[in-house]
Amino acid sequence: MDEMTYVASITEQSAASVEEVLASTEEQNRRVGEIVESIGELTELISNLKALTS
């Protein structure tokens, strides 16, 4: 394997790794958004329960 082929191979591997990290980050961002949404729903339910017991 010549130097140019080696550099190209390493570059492709690096790009693939970056794509994997990006996909993972996007998934984590989606999950955090779902958690935030769930917390908002729980907050609303707590407020409703407090109103019922007041």
C-alpha positions in Angstrom: 0.0 0.0 0.0 1.5 3.3 -1.0 1.4 6.4 1.1 -1.4 8.0 -0.8 -3.6 4.9 -0.5 -2.8 4.8 3.2 -3.7 8.4 3.8 -7.0 7.9 1.8 -7.8 4.9 3.9 -7.2 6.7 7.2 -9.2 9.7 5.9 -12.2 7.4 5.0 -12.0 5.8 8.5 -11.9 9.1 10.1 -14.9 10.4 8.2 -16.8 7.2 9.0 -16.0 7.7 12.7 -17.2 11.4 12.6 -20.4 10.3 11.0 -21.0 7.7 13.7 -20.3 10.3 16.4 -22.7 12.7 14.7 -25.5 10.1 14.5 -25.0 9.2 18.1 -25.1 12.9 19.1 -28.3 13.4 17.1 -29.9 10.4 18.8 -28.9 11.7 22.2 -30.3 15.1 21.3 -33.6 13.5 20.3 -33.8 11.6 23.6 -33.0 14.7 25.7 -35.8 16.4 23.8 -38.2 13.6 24.8 -37.1 13.8 28.4 -37.6 17.6 28.4 -41.1 17.1 27.0 -41.9 14.4 29.5 -40.8 16.7 32.4 -43.1 19.4 31.0 -46.0 16.9 31.0 -45.2 15.8 34.5 -45.1 19.4 35.7 -48.5 19.9 34.2 -49.9 16.8 35.9 -48.5 17.9 39.2 -50.1 21.2 38.8 -53.4 19.5 38.0 -53.1 17.3 41.0 -52.4 20.2 43.3 -55.5 22.0 42.0 -57.6 19.0 42.7 -56.4 18.7 46.3 -56.7 22.4 47.1 
